[in-house]
């Protein structure tokens, strides 16, 4: 069969349009279905068992990056207002030289959060792992997920899909880069695939019930 440039071009365009449609549909689904479950700071926030602080970068001097600090400060506000009784700190501790969760624990203690109410998830390498482990390792019941507006829809969607009674609390503080929203467009597709194929986290391990004493959390 002779090479037909027009046919090839139409095929490529069709594939491109299908990809665009899928991306728009997935992002629309996640944004639309999670909107009723996301609070702004001035909302009448329901009580929950646990606040989950989603991980973000820690600076070389072990201080919290602005995005992470906004998340932690929001979780402290929820804790002080007795909206939650426990705080689960999730983050990347994949190497001995980088740890996102211990600096948060120190910050929480310095702000008056009781040690027994703080739990650390050292293997929260991504949002999917965090929610999966919150359900299966920490046995959370109801949660307020604390993150920025660009991140919350995906986090809440994953939590609901996994059967967690979850709401999101907007921790927007400083300037949010447009690139954060662009990243989420493609991260949403990855999240759907992980859920469809039931991808498990890299690490699971023994149960650490959130109802126990956080001081026993290894």
C-alpha positions as a Markdown table, in Angstrom:
| # | Residue | x | y | z |
|---|---|---|---|---|
| 1 | Unk | 0.0 | 0.0 | 0.0 |
| 2 | Unk | 1.5 | 3.4 | -1.0 |
| 3 | Unk | 2.4 | 5.8 | 1.8 |
| 4 | Unk | -0.5 | 8.2 | 2.4 |
| 5 | Unk | 0.6 | 11.3 | 4.2 |
| 6 | Unk | -2.9 | 12.6 | 4.7 |
| 7 | Unk | -4.0 | 9.4 | 6.3 |
| 8 | Unk | -1.0 | 9.4 | 8.7 |
| 9 | Unk | -1.7 | 13.1 | 9.5 |
| 10 | Unk | -5.3 | 12.4 | 10.3 |
| 11 | Unk | -4.4 | 9.4 | 12.5 |
| 12 | Unk | -1.9 | 11.5 | 14.4 |
| 13 | Unk | -4.4 | 14.3 | 14.9 |
| 14 | Unk | -7.0 | 11.8 | 16.1 |
| 15 | Unk | -4.7 | 10.3 | 18.7 |
| 16 | Unk | -3.8 | 13.8 | 19.8 |
| 17 | Unk | -7.4 | 14.8 | 20.2 |
| 18 | Unk | -8.2 | 11.6 | 22.1 |
| 19 | Unk | -5.4 | 12.3 | 24.6 |
| 20 | Unk | -6.6 | 15.9 | 25.0 |
| 21 | Unk | -10.2 | 14.7 | 25.6 |
| 22 | Unk | -9.0 | 12.1 | 28.2 |
| 23 | Unk | -6.9 | 14.7 | 30.0 |
| 24 | Unk | -9.8 | 17.2 | 30.2 |
| 25 | Unk | -12.3 | 14.5 | 31.2 |
| 26 | Unk | -10.0 | 13.2 | 34.0 |
| 27 | Unk | -9.3 | 16.6 | 35.4 |
| 28 | Unk | -12.9 | 17.7 | 35.1 |
| 29 | Unk | -14.0 | 14.5 | 37.0 |
| 30 | Unk | -11.5 | 15.1 | 39.8 |
| 31 | Unk | -12.3 | 18.8 | 40.2 |
| 32 | Unk | -16.1 | 18.4 | 40.0 |
| 33 | Unk | -16.5 | 15.5 | 42.3 |
| 34 | Unk | -14.2 | 16.8 | 45.1 |
| 35 | Unk | -15.3 | 20.5 | 45.1 |
| 36 | Unk | -18.0 | 19.9 | 47.8 |
| 37 | Unk | -15.4 | 18.3 | 50.1 |
| 38 | Unk | -12.8 | 21.1 | 50.1 |
| 39 | Unk | -12.9 | 23.9 | 52.7 |
| 40 | Unk | -11.4 | 27.3 | 52.6 |
| 41 | Unk | -9.9 | 28.6 | 55.9 |
| 42 | Unk | -13.0 | 30.7 | 56.7 |
| 43 | Unk | -15.4 | 27.7 | 56.1 |
| 44 | Unk | -17.3 | 26.0 | 58.9 |
| 45 | Unk | -15.0 | 23.0 | 59.0 |
| 46 | Unk | -16.4 | 19.7 | 60.4 |
| 47 | Unk | -14.5 | 17.8 | 63.1 |
| 48 | Unk | -12.4 | 14.8 | 62.1 |
| 49 | Unk | -10.1 | 12.4 | 63.8 |
| 50 | Unk | -6.9 | 13.3 | 62.1 |
| 51 | Unk | -5.2 | 16.1 | 60.1 |
| 52 | Unk | -2.9 | 14.8 | 57.4 |
| 53 | Unk | -0.1 | 17.1 | 56.4 |
| 54 | Unk | 1.0 | 16.2 | 52.9 |
| 55 | Unk | 4.8 | 16.3 | 52.3 |
| 56 | Unk | 6.7 | 19.1 | 50.6 |
| 57 | Unk | 10.3 | 20.0 | 50.5 |
| 58 | Unk | 12.5 | 20.8 | 53.4 |
| 59 | Unk | 15.3 | 23.4 | 53.0 |
| 60 | Unk | 19.0 | 22.4 | 53.4 |
| 61 | Unk | 19.1 | 23.9 | 56.9 |
| 62 | Unk | 16.1 | 21.6 | 57.8 |
| 63 | Unk | 13.7 | 24.5 | 58.0 |
| 64 | Unk | 10.3 | 24.1 | 56.3 |
| 65 | Unk | 9.8 | 25.4 | 52.8 |
| 66 | Unk | 7.1 | 28.1 | 52.5 |
| 67 | Unk | 4.6 | 25.7 | 51.0 |
| 68 | Unk | 5.2 | 23.1 | 53.8 |
| 69 | Unk | 5.1 | 25.7 | 56.5 |
| 70 | Unk | 1.7 | 26.9 | 55.3 |
| 71 | Unk | 0.4 | 23.3 | 55.5 |
| 72 | Unk | 1.8 | 22.8 | 59.0 |
| 73 | Unk | 0.5 | 26.1 | 60.3 |
| 74 | Unk | -2.9 | 25.3 | 59.0 |
| 75 | Unk | -2.9 | 21.8 | 60.7 |
| 76 | Unk | -1.9 | 23.5 | 63.9 |
| 77 | Unk | -4.8 | 25.8 | 63.7 |
| 78 | Unk | -7.1 | 22.8 | 63.2 |
| 79 | Unk | -5.6 | 21.1 | 66.2 |
| 80 | Unk | -5.8 | 24.1 | 68.5 |
| 81 | Unk | -9.4 | 24.6 | 67.4 |
| 82 | Unk | -10.1 | 21.0 | 68.4 |
| 83 | Unk | -11.2 | 20.2 | 64.8 |
| 84 | Unk | -8.8 | 17.2 | 65.0 |
| 85 | Unk | -7.2 | 15.3 | 67.8 |
| 86 | Unk | -4.3 | 13.7 | 65.9 |
| 87 | Unk | -1.8 | 14.9 | 63.2 |
| 88 | Unk | -0.3 | 12.6 | 60.7 |
| 89 | Unk | 2.8 | 14.0 | 59.0 |
| 90 | Unk | 3.6 | 12.4 | 55.7 |
| 91 | Unk | 6.7 | 12.9 | 53.6 |
| 92 | Unk | 9.8 | 11.6 | 51.9 |
| 93 | Unk | 12.4 | 9.9 | 54.0 |
| 94 | Unk | 13.8 | 7.7 | 51.3 |
| 95 | Unk | 17.5 | 8.4 | 52.1 |
| 96 | Unk | 19.5 | 9.0 | 55.3 |
| 97 | Unk | 20.4 | 12.5 | 54.1 |
| 98 | Unk | 16.8 | 13.8 | 53.4 |
| 99 | Unk | 13.9 | 13.8 | 55.8 |
| 100 | Unk | 10.7 | 15.8 | 55.4 |
| 101 | Unk | 8.8 | 14.5 | 58.4 |
| 102 | Unk | 11.2 | 15.0 | 61.4 |
| 103 | Unk | 11.6 | 18.7 | 60.9 |
| 104 | Unk | 7.8 | 19.0 | 60.9 |
| 105 | Unk | 7.6 | 17.0 | 64.1 |
| 106 | Unk | 10.0 | 19.4 | 65.8 |
| 107 | Unk | 8.1 | 22.4 | 64.5 |
| 108 | Unk | 4.8 | 21.0 | 65.8 |
| 109 | Unk | 6.3 | 20.3 | 69.2 |
| 110 | Unk | 7.7 | 23.9 | 69.4 |
| 111 | Unk | 4.2 | 25.2 | 68.6 |
| 112 | Unk | 2.6 | 23.2 | 71.5 |
| 113 | Unk | 1.3 | 20.1 | 69.8 |
| 114 | Unk | 1.5 | 17.2 | 72.2 |
| 115 | Unk | 4.0 | 14.5 | 71.3 |
| 116 | Unk | 1.5 | 11.7 | 71.7 |
| 117 | Unk | -0.8 | 13.3 | 69.1 |
| 118 | Unk | 1.9 | 13.4 | 66.3 |
| 119 | Unk | 2.4 | 10.5 | 64.0 |
| 120 | Unk | 5.0 | 10.3 | 61.2 |
| 121 | Unk | 4.7 | 8.5 | 57.9 |
| 122 | Unk | 8.3 | 8.2 | 56.7 |
| 123 | Unk | 7.2 | 6.5 | 53.5 |
| 124 | Unk | 4.7 | 9.0 | 52.2 |
| 125 | Unk | 6.7 | 9.3 | 48.9 |
| 126 | Unk | 3.6 | 10.6 | 47.0 |
| 127 | Unk | 0.0 | 11.4 | 47.6 |
| 128 | Unk | -1.2 | 7.9 | 46.6 |
| 129 | Unk | 1.2 | 6.2 | 49.0 |
| 130 | Unk | 0.2 | 8.7 | 51.8 |
| 131 | Unk | -3.6 | 7.9 | 51.5 |
| 132 | Unk | -3.0 | 4.2 | 51.0 |
| 133 | Unk | -0.8 | 4.0 | 54.1 |
| 134 | Unk | -3.2 | 6.3 | 56.1 |
| 135 | Unk | -5.9 | 3.7 | 55.5 |
| 136 | Unk | -4.0 | 0.5 | 55.9 |
| 137 | Unk | -1.1 | 1.3 | 58.3 |
| 138 | Unk | -2.4 | 4.1 | 60.4 |
| 139 | Unk | -6.1 | 3.0 | 60.3 |
| 140 | Unk | -7.4 | 6.5 | 60.1 |
| 141 | Unk | -11.2 | 7.0 | 60.4 |
| 142 | Unk | -11.9 | 10.5 | 59.3 |
| 143 | Unk | -9.4 | 13.0 | 58.0 |
| 144 | Unk | -8.8 | 16.7 | 57.1 |
| 145 | Unk | -6.2 | 16.7 | 54.4 |
| 146 | Unk | -4.1 | 19.9 | 54.6 |
| 147 | Unk | -2.5 | 21.2 | 51.4 |
| 148 | Unk | -2.7 | 23.9 | 48.8 |
| 149 | Unk | -5.6 | 24.4 | 46.4 |
| 150 | Unk | -3.7 | 23.0 | 43.4 |
| 151 | Unk | -3.1 | 19.7 | 45.2 |
| 152 | Unk | -6.3 | 19.1 | 47.3 |
| 153 | Unk | -8.6 | 17.8 | 44.6 |
| 154 | Unk | -6.3 | 14.9 | 43.7 |
| 155 | Unk | -5.6 | 14.1 | 47.3 |
| 156 | Unk | -9.3 | 14.1 | 48.3 |
| 157 | Unk | -10.2 | 12.1 | 45.2 |
| 158 | Unk | -7.7 | 9.4 | 46.0 |
| 159 | Unk | -8.8 | 9.3 | 49.7 |
| 160 | Unk | -12.4 | 8.9 | 48.7 |
| 161 | Unk | -11.7 | 6.2 | 46.2 |
| 162 | Unk | -9.8 | 4.3 | 48.9 |
| 163 | Unk | -12.8 | 4.5 | 51.2 |
| 164 | Unk | -11.5 | 7.2 | 53.6 |
| 165 | Unk | -14.0 | 9.8 | 55.0 |
| 166 | Unk | -11.9 | 12.8 | 53.9 |
| 167 | Unk | -12.2 | 16.5 | 53.4 |
| 168 | Unk | -9.5 | 18.9 | 52.2 |
| 169 | Unk | -8.5 | 22.2 | 53.9 |
| 170 | Unk | -6.9 | 24.9 | 51.8 |
| 171 | Unk | -3.5 | 26.0 | 53.1 |
| 172 | Unk | -2.8 | 28.6 | 50.5 |
| 173 | Unk | -0.6 | 31.3 | 52.0 |
| 174 | Unk | 2.1 | 32.7 | 49.9 |
| 175 | Unk | 2.4 | 32.9 | 46.1 |
| 176 | Unk | 1.5 | 29.7 | 44.2 |
| 177 | Unk | 3.4 | 29.1 | 41.0 |
| 178 | Unk | 1.4 | 28.5 | 37.9 |
| 179 | Unk | 3.6 | 25.5 | 37.2 |
| 180 | Unk | 2.1 | 23.8 | 40.3 |
| 181 | Unk | -1.3 | 23.8 | 38.6 |
| 182 | Unk | 0.2 | 22.5 | 35.3 |
| 183 | Unk | 1.9 | 19.7 | 37.1 |
| 184 | Unk | -1.4 | 18.6 | 38.6 |
| 185 | Unk | -3.0 | 18.3 | 35.2 |
| 186 | Unk | -0.7 | 15.4 | 34.5 |
| 187 | Unk | -0.5 | 14.1 | 38.0 |
| 188 | Unk | -4.2 | 13.5 | 37.9 |
| 189 | Unk | -3.8 | 11.0 | 35.1 |
| 190 | Unk | -1.2 | 9.1 | 37.0 |
| 191 | Unk | -3.5 | 9.0 | 40.1 |
| 192 | Unk | -6.4 | 7.5 | 38.1 |
| 193 | Unk | -4.1 | 4.8 | 36.6 |
| 194 | Unk | -2.7 | 3.9 | 40.1 |
| 195 | Unk | -6.3 | 3.6 | 41.4 |
| 196 | Unk | -7.6 | 1.6 | 38.5 |
| 197 | Unk | -4.7 | -0.9 | 38.7 |
| 198 | Unk | -4.6 | -0.9 | 42.5 |
| 199 | Unk | -0.9 | 0.0 | 42.7 |
| 200 | Unk | 0.4 | -0.5 | 46.2 |
| 201 | Unk | 2.9 | 1.8 | 47.9 |
| 202 | Unk | 6.6 | 0.8 | 47.8 |
| 203 | Unk | 6.5 | 0.2 | 51.6 |
| 204 | Unk | 3.7 | -1.0 | 53.8 |
| 205 | Unk | 4.7 | -2.7 | 57.1 |
| 206 | Unk | 3.1 | -3.2 | 60.5 |
| 207 | Unk | 0.0 | -1.3 | 61.6 |
| 208 | Unk | 0.5 | 1.9 | 63.6 |
| 209 | Unk | -3.1 | 2.8 | 64.7 |
| 210 | Unk | -3.6 | 6.5 | 64.9 |
| 211 | Unk | -5.6 | 6.0 | 68.1 |
| 212 | Unk | -2.5 | 4.9 | 69.9 |
| 213 | Unk | 0.2 | 7.1 | 71.5 |
| 214 | Unk | 2.3 | 8.9 | 68.8 |
| 215 | Unk | 5.4 | 8.5 | 71.0 |
| 216 | Unk | 5.4 | 4.8 | 70.1 |
| 217 | Unk | 5.5 | 5.6 | 66.4 |
| 218 | Unk | 8.8 | 4.4 | 65.1 |
